[in-house]
Amino acid sequence: MAQGNQLPILLLHEMAERGRHGAHNLPQQIEVRTTWDGVGFKIGDTLMVAALEQVKEILTRVTISQIPGAKEWVKGVSNVRGNLLPILDLRGFLTGTSSKMTRHSRILVIQHQGINAGLIVDEVLGMRHFLEEEFREDVSSFDATYHKLLSGSYRQIRDHWAVFDIHKLVETPEFLQVAA
């Protein structure tokens, strides 16, 4: 309240000045950096990551019924919640060397252009987040067998992750040729 003959405007200035002296500094503005999110997995010793939106689900062990006359990397089909899902050995397809199912093995469920499949990988390493500036188009440090299905890589401190493009995989003519 105005004391004595003090004008209301002077009182407001005085209150503002006291407020400035007693106010805490505002928090510093934090730089927001864009990230790319994916599902990390291993094929052999190679660290790979697929775009989060390209992996629909991750399964542990499922019952697989073999398909006679199929290529070796086609492990069979599985009934997943009432839908038949082809189960394919990703390492077997890419390298010709079959994966051994272990307690770490998982199945990445994918869906693209009307094709649903489960890809057996050696291990799933969970969600991975990468800063956009960590992206590199260069994939030369990875096995040449993988190059046509990679869309780049991310390097973090000590790990180098190949960006595996599931859409490229499904669009590969050899992937659709499952008969032996």
Protein Blocks (a to p, Z undefined) as FASTA:
>chain_A
ZZhjbcfklmmmmmmmmmmmmpccdddddddddddddddddehjbccdddfklpmbdcdd
ddddddehiafklnbdcdeehiacddddfklmmnopacdddfkbccddddeehiacdddd
fbdebjadddfklpcfblklpcfklmmmpgbdcdefkbccddddfklmmmpmklmmmbZZ
